[in-house]
């Protein structure tokens, strides 16, 4: 399966989508969450 160049290209596109777009979305969500609930993470 991985020796097929067309299949490899498709898999690479899926990897690229996941590791670029989805990871960036998760990062922004995490930042937003932490900003919204920062008092829950800081000891007073």
HELIX and SHEET records of a PDB file:
HELIX    1   1 UNK A    5  UNK A   16  1                                  12    
HELIX    2   2 UNK A   17  UNK A   22  3                                   6    
HELIX    3   3 UNK A   23  UNK A   36  1                                  14    
HELIX    4   4 UNK A   38  UNK A   41  1                                   4    
END                                                                             
